[in-house]
Amino acid sequence: MMSEGPDAPDDDAEGIPLIEGWMFGRLLFPLAMEEVQRVPPANDDEG
């Protein structure tokens, strides 16, 4: 069995994510679109 005491992890407690993956994507999408419009495309001319 695991160690017992005040520093022992709770077996009942699971990590509850504060933000889901799709929420994170929706949060960052407007920022990403602004960055895409701000940064000029790379020049790939290699003669």
mmCIF file of the N, C-alpha and C atoms, coordinates in Angstrom:
data_MODEL
# 
_entry.id   MODEL 
# 
loop_
_atom_site.group_PDB 
_atom_site.id 
_atom_site.type_symbol 
_atom_site.label_atom_id 
_atom_site.label_alt_id 
_atom_site.label_comp_id 
_atom_site.label_asym_id 
_atom_site.label_entity_id 
_atom_site.label_seq_id 
_atom_site.pdbx_PDB_ins_code 
_atom_site.Cartn_x 
_atom_site.Cartn_y 
_atom_site.Cartn_z 
_atom_site.occupancy 
_atom_site.B_iso_or_equiv 
_atom_site.pdbx_formal_charge 
_atom_site.auth_seq_id 
_atom_site.auth_comp_id 
_atom_site.auth_asym_id 
_atom_site.auth_atom_id 
_atom_site.pdbx_PDB_model_num 
ATOM 1   N N  . MET A 1 1  ? 0.834   -1.195 0.000   1.00 0.00 ? 1  MET A N  1 
ATOM 2   C CA . MET A 1 1  ? 0.000   0.000  0.000   1.00 0.00 ? 1  MET A CA 1 
ATOM 3   C C  . MET A 1 1  ? 0.872   1.249  0.000   1.00 0.00 ? 1  MET A C  1 
ATOM 4   N N  . MET A 1 2  ? 0.302   2.339  -0.375  1.00 0.00 ? 2  MET A N  1 
ATOM 5   C CA . MET A 1 2  ? 1.048   3.599  -0.441  1.00 0.00 ? 2  MET A CA 1 
ATOM 6   C C  . MET A 1 2  ? 1.332   4.115  0.965   1.00 0.00 ? 2  MET A C  1 
ATOM 7   N N  . SER A 1 3  ? 2.177   5.108  1.049   1.00 0.00 ? 3  SER A N  1 
ATOM 8   C CA . SER A 1 3  ? 2.509   5.675  2.351   1.00 0.00 ? 3  SER A CA 1 
ATOM 9   C C  . SER A 1 3  ? 1.300   6.399  2.941   1.00 0.00 ? 3  SER A C  1 
ATOM 10  N N  . GLU A 1 4  ? 1.188   6.322  4.230   1.00 0.00 ? 4  GLU A N  1 
ATOM 11  C CA . GLU A 1 4  ? 0.071   6.973  4.926   1.00 0.00 ? 4  GLU A CA 1 
ATOM 12  C C  . GLU A 1 4  ? 0.612   8.206  5.630   1.00 0.00 ? 4  GLU A C  1 
ATOM 13  N N  . GLY A 1 5  ? -0.227  9.194  5.821   1.00 0.00 ? 5  GLY A N  1 
ATOM 14  C CA . GLY A 1 5  ? 0.194   10.392 6.532   1.00 0.00 ? 5  GLY A CA 1 
ATOM 15  C C  . GLY A 1 5  ? -0.347  11.634 5.855   1.00 0.00 ? 5  GLY A C  1 
ATOM 16  N N  . PRO A 1 6  ? 0.046   12.779 6.374   1.00 0.00 ? 6  PRO A N  1 
ATOM 17  C CA . PRO A 1 6  ? -0.497  14.035 5.837   1.00 0.00 ? 6  PRO A CA 1 
ATOM 18  C C  . PRO A 1 6  ? -0.046  14.327 4.401   1.00 0.00 ? 6  PRO A C  1 
ATOM 19  N N  . ASP A 1 7  ? 1.089   13.775 3.976   1.00 0.00 ? 7  ASP A N  1 
ATOM 20  C CA . ASP A 1 7  ? 1.585   14.034 2.629   1.00 0.00 ? 7  ASP A CA 1 
ATOM 21  C C  . ASP A 1 7  ? 1.157   12.970 1.627   1.00 0.00 ? 7  ASP A C  1 
ATOM 22  N N  . ALA A 1 8  ? 0.381   11.978 2.073   1.00 0.00 ? 8  ALA A N  1 
ATOM 23  C CA . ALA A 1 8  ? -0.055  10.912 1.177   1.00 0.00 ? 8  ALA A CA 1 
ATOM 24  C C  . ALA A 1 8  ? -1.080  11.456 0.184   1.00 0.00 ? 8  ALA A C  1 
ATOM 25  N N  . PRO A 1 9  ? -0.970  11.063 -1.080  1.00 0.00 ? 9  PRO A N  1 
ATOM 26  C CA . PRO A 1 9  ? -1.936  11.545 -2.073  1.00 0.00 ? 9  PRO A CA 1 
ATOM 27  C C  . PRO A 1 9  ? -3.313  10.948 -1.830  1.00 0.00 ? 9  PRO A C  1 
ATOM 28  N N  . ASP A 1 10 ? -4.337  11.687 -2.127  1.00 0.00 ? 10 ASP A N  1 
ATOM 29  C CA . ASP A 1 10 ? -5.715  11.208 -1.998  1.00 0.00 ? 10 ASP A CA 1 
ATOM 30  C C  . ASP A 1 10 ? -6.016  10.272 -3.153  1.00 0.00 ? 10 ASP A C  1 
ATOM 31  N N  . ASP A 1 11 ? -6.512  9.088  -2.849  1.00 0.00 ? 11 ASP A N  1 
ATOM 32  C CA . ASP A 1 11 ? -6.907  8.165  -3.906  1.00 0.00 ? 11 ASP A CA 1 
ATOM 33  C C  . ASP A 1 11 ? -8.210  8.613  -4.552  1.00 0.00 ? 11 ASP A C  1 
ATOM 34  N N  . ASP A 1 12 ? -9.036  9.348  -3.801  1.00 0.00 ? 12 ASP A N  1 
ATOM 35  C CA . ASP A 1 12 ? -10.325 9.802  -4.315  1.00 0.00 ? 12 ASP A CA 1 
ATOM 36  C C  . ASP A 1 12 ? -10.167 10.985 -5.264  1.00 0.00 ? 12 ASP A C  1 
ATOM 37  N N  . ALA A 1 13 ? -9.188  11.825 -5.002  1.00 0.00 ? 13 ALA A N  1 
ATOM 38  C CA . ALA A 1 13 ? -9.051  13.067 -5.765  1.00 0.00 ? 13 ALA A CA 1 
ATOM 39  C C  . ALA A 1 13 ? -8.432  12.793 -7.126  1.00 0.00 ? 13 ALA A C  1 
ATOM 40  N N  . GLU A 1 14 ? -9.158  13.142 -8.164  1.00 0.00 ? 14 GLU A N  1 
ATOM 41  C CA . GLU A 1 14 ? -8.619  13.076 -9.519  1.00 0.00 ? 14 GLU A CA 1 
ATOM 42  C C  . GLU A 1 14 ? -8.372  14.492 -9.987  1.00 0.00 ? 14 GLU A C  1 
ATOM 43  N N  . GLY A 1 15 ? -7.446  14.657 -10.908 1.00 0.00 ? 15 GLY A N  1 
ATOM 44  C CA . GLY A 1 15 ? -7.193  15.980 -11.450 1.00 0.00 ? 15 GLY A CA 1 
ATOM 45  C C  . GLY A 1 15 ? -8.378  16.441 -12.287 1.00 0.00 ? 15 GLY A C  1 
ATOM 46  N N  . ILE A 1 16 ? -8.950  17.541 -11.909 1.00 0.00 ? 16 ILE A N  1 
ATOM 47  C CA . ILE A 1 16 ? -10.068 18.101 -12.674 1.00 0.00 ? 16 ILE A CA 1 
ATOM 48  C C  . ILE A 1 16 ? -9.509  19.229 -13.520 1.00 0.00 ? 16 ILE A C  1 
ATOM 49  N N  . PRO A 1 17 ? -9.538  19.088 -14.833 1.00 0.00 ? 17 PRO A N  1 
ATOM 50  C CA . PRO A 1 17 ? -8.991  20.151 -15.682 1.00 0.00 ? 17 PRO A CA 1 
ATOM 51  C C  . PRO A 1 17 ? -9.825  21.421 -15.542 1.00 0.00 ? 17 PRO A C  1 
ATOM 52  N N  . LEU A 1 18 ? -9.156  22.530 -15.421 1.00 0.00 ? 18 LEU A N  1 
ATOM 53  C CA . LEU A 1 18 ? -9.860  23.802 -15.312 1.00 0.00 ? 18 LEU A CA 1 
ATOM 54  C C  . LEU A 1 18 ? -10.389 24.246 -16.666 1.00 0.00 ? 18 LEU A C  1 
ATOM 55  N N  . ILE A 1 19 ? -9.750  23.777 -17.721 1.00 0.00 ? 19 ILE A N  1 
ATOM 56  C CA . ILE A 1 19 ? -10.180 24.149 -19.071 1.00 0.00 ? 19 ILE A CA 1 
ATOM 57  C C  . ILE A 1 19 ? -9.997  22.934 -19.968 1.00 0.00 ? 19 ILE A C  1 
ATOM 58  N N  . GLU A 1 20 ? -10.987 22.646 -20.766 1.00 0.00 ? 20 GLU A N  1 
ATOM 59  C CA . GLU A 1 20 ? -10.926 21.511 -21.684 1.00 0.00 ? 20 GLU A CA 1 
ATOM 60  C C  . GLU A 1 20 ? -10.125 21.902 -22.925 1.00 0.00 ? 20 GLU A C  1 
ATOM 61  N N  . GLY A 1 21 ? -9.692  20.913 -23.679 1.00 0.00 ? 21 GLY A N  1 
ATOM 62  C CA . GLY A 1 21 ? -8.896  21.174 -24.876 1.00 0.00 ? 21 GLY A CA 1 
ATOM 63  C C  . GLY A 1 21 ? -9.617  22.031 -25.899 1.00 0.00 ? 21 GLY A C  1 
ATOM 64  N N  . TRP A 1 22 ? -10.900 21.738 -26.137 1.00 0.00 ? 22 TRP A N  1 
ATOM 65  C CA . TRP A 1 22 ? -11.634 22.525 -27.129 1.00 0.00 ? 22 TRP A CA 1 
ATOM 66  C C  . TRP A 1 22 ? -11.851 23.954 -26.649 1.00 0.00 ? 22 TRP A C  1 
ATOM 67  N N  . MET A 1 23 ? -11.981 24.152 -25.339 1.00 0.00 ? 23 MET A N  1 
ATOM 68  C CA . MET A 1 23 ? -12.115 25.509 -24.804 1.00 0.00 ? 23 MET A CA 1 
ATOM 69  C C  . MET A 1 23 ? -10.820 26.285 -25.027 1.00 0.00 ? 23 MET A C  1 
ATOM 70  N N  . PHE A 1 24 ? -9.704  25.607 -24.808 1.00 0.00 ? 24 PHE A N  1 
ATOM 71  C CA . PHE A 1 24 ? -8.400  26.237 -24.995 1.00 0.00 ? 24 PHE A CA 1 
ATOM 72  C C  . PHE A 1 24 ? -8.213  26.640 -26.452 1.00 0.00 ? 24 PHE A C  1 
ATOM 73  N N  . GLY A 1 25 ? -8.648  25.773 -27.373 1.00 0.00 ? 25 GLY A N  1 
ATOM 74  C CA . GLY A 1 25 ? -8.554  26.088 -28.796 1.00 0.00 ? 25 GLY A CA 1 
ATOM 75  C C  . GLY A 1 25 ? -9.386  27.294 -29.172 1.00 0.00 ? 25 GLY A C  1 
ATOM 76  N N  . ARG A 1 26 ? -10.614 27.354 -28.649 1.00 0.00 ? 26 ARG A N  1 
ATOM 77  C CA . ARG A 1 26 ? -11.477 28.508 -28.940 1.00 0.00 ? 26 ARG A CA 1 
ATOM 78  C C  . ARG A 1 26 ? -10.941 29.783 -28.321 1.00 0.00 ? 26 ARG A C  1 
ATOM 79  N N  . LEU A 1 27 ? -10.270 29.656 -27.196 1.00 0.00 ? 27 LEU A N  1 
ATOM 80  C CA . LEU A 1 27 ? -9.694  30.816 -26.533 1.00 0.00 ? 27 LEU A CA 1 
ATOM 81  C C  . LEU A 1 27 ? -8.535  31.378 -27.348 1.00 0.00 ? 27 LEU A C  1 
ATOM 82  N N  . LEU A 1 28 ? -7.698  30.500 -27.901 1.00 0.00 ? 28 LEU A N  1 
ATOM 83  C CA . LEU A 1 28 ? -6.506  30.945 -28.618 1.00 0.00 ? 28 LEU A CA 1 
ATOM 84  C C  . LEU A 1 28 ? -6.742  31.221 -30.096 1.00 0.00 ? 28 LEU A C  1 
ATOM 85  N N  . PHE A 1 29 ? -7.865  30.764 -30.653 1.00 0.00 ? 29 PHE A N  1 
ATOM 86  C CA . PHE A 1 29 ? -8.095  30.910 -32.089 1.00 0.00 ? 29 PHE A CA 1 
ATOM 87  C C  . PHE A 1 29 ? -8.048  32.369 -32.556 1.00 0.00 ? 29 PHE A C  1 
ATOM 88  N N  . PRO A 1 30 ? -8.732  33.306 -31.889 1.00 0.00 ? 30 PRO A N  1 
ATOM 89  C CA . PRO A 1 30 ? -8.656  34.706 -32.349 1.00 0.00 ? 30 PRO A CA 1 
ATOM 90  C C  . PRO A 1 30 ? -7.243  35.275 -32.291 1.00 0.00 ? 30 PRO A C  1 
ATOM 91  N N  . LEU A 1 31 ? -6.490  34.905 -31.266 1.00 0.00 ? 31 LEU A N  1 
ATOM 92  C CA . LEU A 1 31 ? -5.112  35.386 -31.160 1.00 0.00 ? 31 LEU A CA 1 
ATOM 93  C C  . LEU A 1 31 ? -4.254  34.820 -32.287 1.00 0.00 ? 31 LEU A C  1 
ATOM 94  N N  . ALA A 1 32 ? -4.480  33.555 -32.608 1.00 0.00 ? 32 ALA A N  1 
ATOM 95  C CA . ALA A 1 32 ? -3.715  32.924 -33.682 1.00 0.00 ? 32 ALA A CA 1 
ATOM 96  C C  . ALA A 1 32 ? -4.038  33.579 -35.024 1.00 0.00 ? 32 ALA A C  1 
ATOM 97  N N  . MET A 1 33 ? -5.311  33.899 -35.256 1.00 0.00 ? 33 MET A N  1 
ATOM 98  C CA . MET A 1 33 ? -5.698  34.529 -36.522 1.00 0.00 ? 33 MET A CA 1 
ATOM 99  C C  . MET A 1 33 ? -5.100  35.925 -36.648 1.00 0.00 ? 33 MET A C  1 
ATOM 100 N N  . GLU A 1 34 ? -5.036  36.669 -35.550 1.00 0.00 ? 34 GLU A N  1 
ATOM 101 C CA . GLU A 1 34 ? -4.391  37.982 -35.578 1.00 0.00 ? 34 GLU A CA 1 
ATOM 102 C C  . GLU A 1 34 ? -2.917  37.842 -35.930 1.00 0.00 ? 34 GLU A C  1 
ATOM 103 N N  . GLU A 1 35 ? -2.268  36.844 -35.370 1.00 0.00 ? 35 GLU A N  1 
ATOM 104 C CA . GLU A 1 35 ? -0.845  36.628 -35.625 1.00 0.00 ? 35 GLU A CA 1 
ATOM 105 C C  . GLU A 1 35 ? -0.606  36.226 -37.078 1.00 0.00 ? 35 GLU A C  1 
ATOM 106 N N  . VAL A 1 36 ? -1.498  35.418 -37.639 1.00 0.00 ? 36 VAL A N  1 
ATOM 107 C CA . VAL A 1 36 ? -1.371  35.005 -39.035 1.00 0.00 ? 36 VAL A CA 1 
ATOM 108 C C  . VAL A 1 36 ? -1.472  36.218 -39.959 1.00 0.00 ? 36 VAL A C  1 
ATOM 109 N N  . GLN A 1 37 ? -2.364  37.132 -39.639 1.00 0.00 ? 37 GLN A N  1 
ATOM 110 C CA . GLN A 1 37 ? -2.524  38.325 -40.469 1.00 0.00 ? 37 GLN A CA 1 
ATOM 111 C C  . GLN A 1 37 ? -1.369  39.295 -40.270 1.00 0.00 ? 37 GLN A C  1 
ATOM 112 N N  . ARG A 1 38 ? -0.778  39.313 -39.085 1.00 0.00 ? 38 ARG A N  1 
ATOM 113 C CA . ARG A 1 38 ? 0.291   40.265 -38.772 1.00 0.00 ? 38 ARG A CA 1 
ATOM 114 C C  . ARG A 1 38 ? 1.629   39.851 -39.397 1.00 0.00 ? 38 ARG A C  1 
ATOM 115 N N  . VAL A 1 39 ? 1.927   38.564 -39.348 1.00 0.00 ? 39 VAL A N  1 
ATOM 116 C CA . VAL A 1 39 ? 3.225   38.078 -39.815 1.00 0.00 ? 39 VAL A CA 1 
ATOM 117 C C  . VAL A 1 39 ? 3.177   37.868 -41.327 1.00 0.00 ? 39 VAL A C  1 
ATOM 118 N N  . PRO A 1 40 ? 4.094   38.491 -42.073 1.00 0.00 ? 40 PRO A N  1 
ATOM 119 C CA . PRO A 1 40 ? 4.084   38.294 -43.538 1.00 0.00 ? 40 PRO A CA 1 
ATOM 120 C C  . PRO A 1 40 ? 4.527   36.880 -43.898 1.00 0.00 ? 40 PRO A C  1 
ATOM 121 N N  . PRO A 1 41 ? 4.064   36.367 -45.028 1.00 0.00 ? 41 PRO A N  1 
ATOM 122 C CA . PRO A 1 41 ? 4.488   35.018 -45.440 1.00 0.00 ? 41 PRO A CA 1 
ATOM 123 C C  . PRO A 1 41 ? 5.983   34.969 -45.746 1.00 0.00 ? 41 PRO A C  1 
ATOM 124 N N  . ALA A 1 42 ? 6.560   33.816 -45.581 1.00 0.00 ? 42 ALA A N  1 
ATOM 125 C CA . ALA A 1 42 ? 7.984   33.645 -45.844 1.00 0.00 ? 42 ALA A CA 1 
ATOM 126 C C  . ALA A 1 42 ? 8.247   33.657 -47.352 1.00 0.00 ? 42 ALA A C  1 
ATOM 127 N N  . ASN A 1 43 ? 9.379   34.181 -47.737 1.00 0.00 ? 43 ASN A N  1 
ATOM 128 C CA . ASN A 1 43 ? 9.792   34.178 -49.136 1.00 0.00 ? 43 ASN A CA 1 
ATOM 129 C C  . ASN A 1 43 ? 10.582  32.910 -49.396 1.00 0.00 ? 43 ASN A C  1 
ATOM 130 N N  . ASP A 1 44 ? 10.112  32.104 -50.334 1.00 0.00 ? 44 ASP A N  1 
ATOM 131 C CA . ASP A 1 44 ? 10.751  30.845 -50.633 1.00 0.00 ? 44 ASP A CA 1 
ATOM 132 C C  . ASP A 1 44 ? 11.504  30.877 -51.961 1.00 0.00 ? 44 ASP A C  1 
ATOM 133 N N  . ASP A 1 45 ? 11.829  32.068 -52.447 1.00 0.00 ? 45 ASP A N  1 
ATOM 134 C CA . ASP A 1 45 ? 12.559  32.179 -53.725 1.00 0.00 ? 45 ASP A CA 1 
ATOM 135 C C  . ASP A 1 45 ? 14.014  31.811 -53.517 1.00 0.00 ? 45 ASP A C  1 
ATOM 136 N N  . GLU A 1 46 ? 14.411  30.674 -54.120 1.00 0.00 ? 46 GLU A N  1 
ATOM 137 C CA . GLU A 1 46 ? 15.815  30.258 -54.019 1.00 0.00 ? 46 GLU A CA 1 
ATOM 138 C C  . GLU A 1 46 ? 16.407  30.147 -55.420 1.00 0.00 ? 46 GLU A C  1 
ATOM 139 N N  . GLY A 1 47 ? 15.955  31.027 -56.334 1.00 0.00 ? 47 GLY A N  1 
ATOM 140 C CA . GLY A 1 47 ? 16.479  31.203 -57.649 1.00 0.00 ? 47 GLY A CA 1 
ATOM 141 C C  . GLY A 1 47 ? 16.641  30.014 -58.446 1.00 0.00 ? 47 GLY A C  1 
# 
